[in-house]
Amino acid sequence: MSRFDIQKNQRSPEEWSAIAFKQTTENNIQWKIALGVIVAAVAASATSPITGIVIAMWSIFSAWQQAREVQRNQAAIREYGCVAHVLDGDDFCAYYQQAGKDGIQTELNFAKKQGYSLSNAALDYLEEKSRVEGSSPTVISQPSTVNRQQSSVTESSVHETSNVFDIVRAIASPVQNCIILGVGGSGKGILVSNALRTIKADNRNRKIFYIDPKNEEGEYRYLEGVVDVIRRKTCKNKSPEEICNWLDEVLDEYIEWANQQEESLLVVDEGMVIGDACKKTKNTRIGTLILHISSLGGAAEENAWLITQTPYVTAMGLNLTSSSQMKWIALIGANDMGVIKQWSKSANLENISRDLLEVLTKESPVNRAVYWGGHSKWYALPQLPNYSAIDRDNNKSNNGGSQELRQRTATLAMIDKLERSKHESLDDFIVQELGDLNRLAELKKAISKIIKEANHRGLASKFKIN
């Protein structure tokens, strides 16, 4: 039995950002300046002082330009999660395998438009694409580096990896107005929990208000340490009037809360339960609020997500016109194909082909396909960290996995904080940013260990860790 597994090295968006940031720090700018000064000194002694000054000034100017490009690339990584233009060599190939053709195309087109400097692999990729298709280098497909390295792999297996799509980054960076659709156990909670963590990692100013009418204890960890305000109620077996009375109180609180925020996101879970209660009581308030947010909330950086098990959301006051203004995401598992007949009647979902979905679920490491309304296309769903206490696929608890994932997430968060820090000594970082003078020695040792285990040469150089 073959041990080959093309999906083995799937990385999270945070891990790719850390890898890309690391590559931007490995530029040896200081050595180039030093070499320029040495060459200038030699030239000055061999010719004239003026020649030496010109060479020295040019070396410093070139290094300044390169440093400016590095800073812009780092800003692209931090602010937009754009990493494809920075990655080089094997990292570029691995990212292409995970992000797929559309993901690479979107990022490199954005990078070129913004004028970011491109890695050698990205430039080779664009050049090869332009040569093969005779089109503009901004139209991107599979990199020649991947073709050369995969010459012994069948065409179908290369095609499979391009079908895996980073849906988390699509809905979270920048934040989109979304309707997230899927039957129970399809992975909505896992997707949303990863997307919310990405939003918080990108921008701590974005505040999240979560409405949970299910109140299932096993799913608490999905939102642990991520959501700013959460309102829960066990709505099972409750009357429509009781559910809507509670919902009205929560919406009153949300509106007052949102008016005090610079950037906010409203997440409404279990839309089918709420929709049923709203329909029976003729309460359209939640639909009206979501419509207003999706239509008018852009300038105020206010967004909304609705999580539901049905594509028919008119019960809560969202008609076809209003729901079409939001990006639709649909999740379907290999065992959930029975919903296709119902979903295919919805005007908000396109290209529902059972044959295609069966192919995509087989290509997915978690046997699920995902529809992204931004492209009107179905993809294979990548494997995402499960932060809950439930492993639904295997019907068992997930305590050990959750603990490991929380530790891994904490490590990545610390690396991100270190990269963003303006301080250049761990003492200053711990005291000024972590505010923990009492545990200075302990934290200094622990952070040094994190940097060494991550083999992050950029941070090791920044904080002078041997």
C-alpha distance (Angstrom), angle and dihedral (degrees) to the residues before:
residue distance angle dihedral
M1 . . .
S2 3.85 . .
R3 3.82 119.2 .
F4 3.82 90.5 -157.1
D5 3.79 111.3 124.5
I6 3.79 117.6 170.0
Q7 3.80 91.0 -170.3
K8 3.81 95.3 52.2
N9 3.81 96.9 101.8
Q10 3.80 98.8 48.3
R11 3.80 108.2 153.5
S12 3.77 132.6 -163.5
P13 3.84 121.2 -114.4
E14 3.81 88.7 -106.4
E15 3.82 91.3 54.8
W16 3.80 91.8 49.9
S17 3.80 90.0 49.5
A18 3.81 90.1 51.9
I19 3.82 91.4 49.7
A20 3.81 92.1 48.1
F21 3.81 92.2 46.8
K22 3.79 89.6 50.3
Q23 3.81 91.1 53.8
T24 3.80 91.4 52.5
T25 3.81 90.1 56.4
E26 3.81 93.7 53.0
N27 3.79 95.1 78.0
N28 3.85 103.4 110.1
I29 3.81 91.4 -140.9
Q30 3.79 92.6 156.7
W31 3.82 91.6 55.2
K32 3.80 91.5 49.6
I33 3.80 90.0 54.1
A34 3.79 91.0 48.3
L35 3.82 91.5 48.6
G36 3.81 90.3 48.7
V37 3.80 91.3 52.6
I38 3.82 91.0 49.3
V39 3.81 91.7 49.8
A40 3.80 89.3 47.0
A41 3.82 91.3 52.5
V42 3.80 91.6 50.1
A43 3.79 91.3 47.7
A44 3.78 91.3 48.5
S45 3.80 92.3 53.4
A46 3.81 92.5 44.4
T47 3.78 98.7 43.3
S48 3.82 122.2 1.3
P49 3.83 138.9 -41.1
I50 3.81 89.7 -113.5
T51 3.82 91.4 59.6
G52 3.81 89.8 49.7
I53 3.81 92.0 50.4
V54 3.82 91.9 49.5
I55 3.83 91.9 50.8
A56 3.81 92.0 46.3
M57 3.82 92.8 48.8
W58 3.81 91.7 47.5
S59 3.83 90.8 50.6
I60 3.81 91.5 50.5
F61 3.82 92.1 45.6
S62 3.83 92.1 49.3
A63 3.79 90.6 49.0
W64 3.81 90.2 48.8
Q65 3.81 90.4 52.0
Q66 3.79 90.8 49.5
A67 3.82 91.6 48.3
R68 3.82 89.4 51.0
E69 3.81 90.6 51.8
V70 3.80 89.9 49.4
Q71 3.80 90.9 52.0
R72 3.82 91.4 50.1
N73 3.81 91.1 49.2
Q74 3.79 91.0 49.6
A75 3.81 89.8 50.2
A76 3.82 89.4 51.8
I77 3.81 89.9 52.6
R78 3.80 94.2 47.7
E79 3.80 100.5 39.2
Y80 3.80 103.0 34.5
G81 3.82 106.2 16.4
C82 3.83 88.0 -122.6
V83 3.82 106.5 155.6
A84 3.82 108.4 144.2
H85 3.83 94.1 88.1
V86 3.83 91.1 53.6
L87 3.81 100.8 45.8
D88 3.78 118.2 93.3
G89 3.80 139.3 -172.4
D90 3.79 117.0 -10.2
D91 3.82 91.8 -3.2
F92 3.81 90.7 60.0
C93 3.81 91.1 49.5
A94 3.81 92.5 47.9
Y95 3.80 91.6 48.8
Y96 3.80 90.6 50.2
Q97 3.81 89.6 52.3
Q98 3.81 90.5 53.5
A99 3.82 103.1 35.0
G100 3.80 95.9 39.4
K101 3.77 131.3 -148.0
D102 3.80 96.2 -61.0
G103 3.78 93.2 48.7
I104 3.82 92.6 49.6
Q105 3.81 90.9 45.0
T106 3.79 93.4 52.9
E107 3.81 94.3 48.1
L108 3.81 97.8 45.0
N109 3.79 92.5 44.9
F110 3.82 88.4 52.4
A111 3.83 91.8 46.6
K112 3.81 92.8 50.8
K113 3.80 91.9 47.1
Q114 3.81 90.6 51.7
G115 3.80 92.4 46.2
Y116 3.81 96.6 -119.4
S117 3.80 117.8 163.4
L118 3.80 112.9 -103.9
S119 3.79 129.4 -138.8
N120 3.80 120.5 -117.4
A121 3.80 90.8 -105.5
A122 3.82 91.7 52.4
L123 3.82 91.3 48.1
D124 3.83 91.7 48.3
Y125 3.77 88.9 48.7
L126 3.81 93.7 53.0
E127 3.80 92.7 43.6
E128 3.79 93.0 50.8
K129 3.79 91.8 47.5
S130 3.78 91.3 50.3
R131 3.81 91.3 48.8
V132 3.81 95.7 47.3
E133 3.80 98.3 44.7
G134 3.79 99.0 27.1
S135 3.79 89.6 -131.0
S136 3.77 137.2 121.5
P137 3.84 114.1 -65.6
T138 3.80 88.3 -119.6
V139 3.81 89.8 73.3
I140 3.76 103.3 81.0
S141 3.77 136.8 -166.9
Q142 3.78 137.3 151.9
P143 3.85 115.6 -17.8
S144 3.79 120.1 -115.7
T145 3.82 88.4 -129.6
V146 3.78 88.9 63.6
N147 3.80 91.2 47.6
R148 3.79 92.3 52.4
Q149 3.78 95.1 46.5
Q150 3.81 93.8 44.4
S151 3.81 99.4 45.3
S152 3.80 90.9 122.3
V153 3.83 93.6 48.7
T154 3.79 119.4 93.0
E155 3.78 118.6 -106.2
S156 3.80 91.4 -117.9
S157 3.80 93.5 57.0
V158 3.81 91.5 52.3
H159 3.80 88.2 49.5
E160 3.79 90.9 52.6
T161 3.79 94.9 61.1
S162 3.81 92.3 51.1
N163 3.80 88.2 60.2
V164 3.82 93.1 63.4
F165 3.81 107.4 96.3
D166 3.81 131.9 -166.2
I167 3.79 96.3 -127.8
V168 3.81 91.6 167.0
R169 3.78 92.9 63.6
A170 3.82 91.1 42.9
I171 3.81 94.9 59.5
A172 3.80 99.1 31.8
S173 3.79 106.4 42.6
P174 2.96 101.7 76.5
V175 3.79 99.3 9.9
Q176 3.80 111.4 -110.5
N177 3.80 132.5 -160.4
C178 3.80 101.7 -111.5
I179 3.78 145.9 -179.1
I180 3.80 107.4 -155.3
L181 3.79 112.7 -158.4
G182 3.80 130.9 -169.5
V183 3.78 142.3 122.1
G184 3.80 119.4 -104.4
G185 3.79 111.8 -65.2
S186 3.81 94.7 16.7
G187 3.81 92.8 118.9
K188 3.80 104.1 -96.2
G189 3.82 92.8 133.3
I190 3.80 93.0 49.5
L191 3.81 92.0 47.9
V192 3.80 94.1 47.2
S193 3.81 94.0 45.9
N194 3.81 91.2 52.5
A195 3.80 92.5 45.4
L196 3.82 92.3 50.2
R197 3.81 90.4 51.0
T198 3.79 90.0 50.8
I199 3.80 90.7 50.8
K200 3.81 91.7 51.0
A201 3.81 92.6 45.6
D202 3.81 90.6 51.8
N203 3.80 97.0 43.5
R204 3.79 126.5 9.7
N205 3.79 89.8 -171.7
R206 3.79 91.2 70.4
K207 3.81 107.1 96.5
I208 3.81 121.2 -156.0
F209 3.82 127.4 -147.8
Y210 3.82 113.8 -169.2
I211 3.82 127.1 -164.9
D212 3.81 112.7 -161.1
P213 3.83 117.0 -178.0
K214 3.81 92.1 172.3
N215 3.82 100.9 59.1
E216 3.80 96.6 -167.1
E217 3.80 110.0 173.5
G218 3.80 93.7 -150.3
E219 3.82 89.1 63.9
Y220 3.80 97.2 50.7
R221 3.80 91.7 99.1
Y222 3.80 90.9 61.6
L223 3.79 87.4 74.3
E224 3.80 100.9 28.4
G225 3.81 111.5 135.8
V226 3.82 92.5 -6.7
V227 3.80 109.5 76.5
D228 3.81 118.6 71.1
V229 3.82 97.1 -159.1
I230 3.79 126.2 15.9
R231 3.78 127.5 179.7
R232 3.80 116.2 -166.9
K233 3.80 133.6 -174.9
T234 3.79 131.6 168.6
C235 3.79 98.3 -125.5
K236 3.80 95.9 174.4
N237 3.83 109.5 121.7
K238 3.80 91.5 2.6
S239 3.82 120.4 131.2
P240 3.82 119.3 -105.6
E241 3.83 88.9 -115.7
E242 3.80 92.5 54.6
I243 3.80 92.2 47.1
C244 3.80 93.1 49.4
N245 3.81 93.6 45.1
W246 3.80 88.9 54.9
L247 3.81 90.8 45.0
D248 3.80 92.0 51.7
E249 3.81 90.8 53.2
V250 3.81 91.1 49.2
L251 3.81 92.7 48.2
D252 3.81 90.7 50.8
E253 3.79 88.2 53.7
Y254 3.80 92.4 46.0
I255 3.82 94.8 51.4
E256 3.81 91.8 51.5
W257 3.82 90.7 44.8
A258 3.83 94.8 47.2
N259 3.80 91.5 52.6
Q260 3.81 87.9 62.6
Q261 3.82 95.4 51.1
E262 3.79 128.9 86.6
E263 3.82 92.0 -153.6
S264 3.79 126.0 13.4
L265 3.79 143.8 170.4
L266 3.82 124.5 -157.4
V267 3.82 114.5 -156.3
V268 3.80 117.6 -168.2
D269 3.81 113.5 -168.6
E270 3.81 128.4 -160.8
G271 3.79 94.9 22.7
M272 3.80 91.4 176.9
V273 3.82 92.2 61.3
I274 3.79 92.1 46.2
G275 3.81 91.5 43.2
D276 3.80 92.5 53.7
A277 3.81 91.6 51.1
C278 3.81 92.1 45.4
K279 3.79 92.0 50.1
K280 3.81 93.3 51.4
T281 3.80 92.9 47.5
K282 3.83 94.8 36.6
N283 3.79 89.7 -123.4
T284 3.83 111.0 155.3
R285 3.77 97.0 166.9
I286 3.82 97.6 109.5
G287 3.82 91.4 49.0
T288 3.79 91.7 49.1
L289 3.81 91.5 49.9
I290 3.82 93.1 49.6
L291 3.81 89.8 47.1
H292 3.80 91.5 51.9
I293 3.79 92.3 47.8
S294 3.80 94.2 48.2
S295 3.82 92.7 44.9
L296 3.80 103.2 35.4
G297 3.79 107.4 16.6
G298 3.81 99.0 81.9
A299 3.79 97.4 91.6
A300 3.81 90.8 47.8
E301 3.83 92.9 47.9
E302 3.81 89.7 -118.9
N303 3.81 118.4 146.5
A304 3.79 138.6 173.0
W305 3.82 137.1 -149.8
L306 3.78 123.8 -165.3
I307 3.82 117.2 -163.2
T308 3.78 114.5 -159.7
Q309 3.80 145.3 156.6
T310 3.80 95.6 -138.8
P311 3.81 132.8 52.6
Y312 3.80 90.4 -141.1
V313 3.81 105.8 90.5
T314 3.79 100.8 157.3
A315 3.81 90.3 106.7
M316 3.78 90.9 76.6
G317 3.78 95.3 43.9
L318 3.80 101.7 -89.4
N319 3.80 108.4 128.2
L320 3.81 126.4 -171.5
T321 3.79 93.1 -88.8
S322 3.80 95.1 52.1
S323 3.81 96.6 40.1
S324 3.80 91.4 49.7
Q325 3.81 88.7 62.1
M326 3.81 88.3 67.3
K327 3.80 126.8 72.1
W328 3.80 112.1 -107.5
I329 3.80 121.2 -139.6
A330 3.79 118.6 -176.0
L331 3.81 126.5 -173.4
I332 3.79 123.3 -161.8
G333 3.79 130.7 175.0
A334 3.77 129.4 -148.6
N335 3.82 89.3 -104.4
D336 3.81 95.4 47.2
M337 3.81 100.2 67.8
G338 3.80 90.2 118.7
V339 3.81 90.4 80.7
I340 3.80 92.8 62.2
K341 3.81 93.4 86.5
Q342 3.81 91.2 54.4
W343 3.80 96.2 41.1
S344 3.80 93.9 48.2
K345 3.81 89.3 67.6
S346 3.80 90.9 62.5
A347 3.80 116.2 99.5
N348 3.81 91.1 -147.9
L349 3.81 96.4 64.5
E350 3.78 123.4 67.5
N351 3.78 138.9 -169.5
I352 3.79 97.8 19.4
S353 3.79 103.8 173.7
R354 3.79 118.7 164.3
D355 3.81 91.0 -152.8
L356 3.81 91.6 53.3
L357 3.81 93.3 45.4
E358 3.80 91.3 50.6
V359 3.81 89.5 53.6
L360 3.81 92.9 47.2
T361 3.81 95.2 47.3
K362 3.81 88.7 52.7
E363 3.80 90.7 50.7
S364 3.81 91.8 48.6
P365 3.82 115.8 91.0
V366 3.83 87.3 -138.1
N367 3.83 96.3 40.7
R368 3.80 94.0 -114.8
A369 3.78 136.1 119.4
V370 3.79 125.9 -149.7
Y371 3.80 130.7 -155.4
W372 3.81 117.2 -146.8
G373 3.79 113.8 -162.0
G374 3.80 91.0 -160.1
H375 3.81 88.4 71.8
S376 3.83 98.3 21.3
K377 3.79 85.9 -129.3
W378 3.81 141.2 119.1
Y379 3.82 121.9 -126.3
A380 3.78 140.2 177.9
L381 3.81 110.1 -93.5
P382 3.83 116.0 -122.1
Q383 3.79 122.2 -134.9
L384 3.80 111.4 -90.0
P385 3.81 129.9 -167.4
N386 3.81 112.8 -92.7
Y387 3.80 108.4 -136.6
S388 3.80 95.6 176.9
A389 3.79 129.4 91.1
I390 3.82 91.0 -117.4
D391 3.80 130.0 82.0
R392 3.81 98.0 -164.7
D393 3.79 94.9 -178.9
N394 3.79 92.0 60.4
N395 3.82 96.9 26.7
K396 3.81 95.0 -125.6
S397 3.78 141.3 107.2
N398 3.77 120.2 -80.6
N399 3.80 101.4 -153.2
G400 3.79 97.7 129.1
G401 3.78 94.4 43.7
S402 3.78 92.5 47.6
Q403 3.78 92.0 51.9
E404 3.80 91.2 50.6
L405 3.80 91.7 47.1
R406 3.79 92.8 48.7
Q407 3.79 89.7 52.0
R408 3.79 91.1 48.1
T409 3.81 91.5 47.4
A410 3.81 90.8 49.7
T411 3.80 89.9 51.4
L412 3.80 92.6 51.4
A413 3.80 90.7 46.2
M414 3.82 90.6 52.7
I415 3.82 91.6 49.2
D416 3.79 89.8 50.1
K417 3.81 91.3 49.7
L418 3.81 91.0 49.0
E419 3.81 91.2 50.3
R420 3.80 91.5 51.1
S421 3.80 94.7 45.7
K422 3.80 119.1 109.9
H423 3.79 90.7 -154.9
E424 3.79 119.9 97.7
S425 3.80 100.0 -161.5
L426 3.78 127.5 63.1
D427 3.79 90.6 -135.0
D428 3.81 91.7 60.1
F429 3.81 92.0 41.8
I430 3.81 93.5 52.5
V431 3.79 95.5 43.8
Q432 3.81 99.6 38.9
E433 3.82 102.0 34.8
L434 3.79 105.2 23.5
G435 3.80 93.0 33.9
D436 3.80 93.1 -145.7
L437 3.80 110.3 128.1
N438 3.82 93.3 154.8
R439 3.81 93.4 64.3
L440 3.79 96.9 38.0
A441 3.82 97.4 128.1
E442 3.82 93.7 42.3
L443 3.79 94.6 48.8
K444 3.78 93.0 43.0
K445 3.81 89.9 56.5
A446 3.81 92.8 45.5
I447 3.81 94.4 48.2
S448 3.80 91.7 47.1
K449 3.80 87.9 53.7
I450 3.82 91.5 51.2
I451 3.81 91.5 51.8
K452 3.81 92.7 47.6
E453 3.81 94.7 46.5
A454 3.81 89.9 49.1
N455 3.81 88.6 50.5
H456 3.81 86.7 -135.7
R457 3.79 102.1 168.8
G458 3.79 92.2 178.7
L459 3.82 93.1 59.8
A460 3.80 91.5 39.1
S461 3.79 88.8 57.2
K462 3.81 93.8 41.9
F463 3.82 93.9 52.7
K464 3.84 95.1 32.0
I465 3.81 96.0 -118.9
N466 3.80 115.2 166.0
